[in-house]
Amino acid sequence: MQERRAVRRYRLNLPTLVSWCNGQKHTCGGFTRDISANGAFVLCSEPAPANAAVEIEILLPTSGDVPGTALHAKAHVVRLHEQTENTGFAVEGPFGQSDLADELTTKLTPL
C-alpha cells in the first residue's frame, strides 16, 4: 500500500477530547494513536460519525520547566475504525499552531 499522506505522522499517545453535534452535543475522551500537523487518529469508545465536523483538543505534556499546553482544531472525521478494543477515527484539520510540524520534526522519530 502506497503512503498518501503529504505530512509525516508520529506515534503519540496523548489525552484528547473531541466534541461534535448531531442533534445533541457529544464529547468523547480518548487518546491519540498518531498525530501530524494536519490531523490525528483518536482512540475512543464512542467514535464520532463519518464526515462529522468536530472540535478536538489534544493535551501536550509538560517538559522540564515548560508547562503543558493544548492543541485545538476544528476538523472533520475522514475515516472510522471500529473494532472491539481499537475503536477510533481519523480527523483532518489544522491544529492552529504553525510551529507544530517543526516541533514534532525536531523532537520525534517518524513512523
Buried (B, 14 or more C-beta within 10 A) or exposed (E): EEEEEEEBBBEBEBBBBBBBEEEEEBEBEBBBBBBBBBBBBBBBEEBBEEEBBBBBBBBBEEEEEEEEEBBBBEBBBBEBBEEEEEBBBBBBBBBEBEEBBEEBEEEEEEE
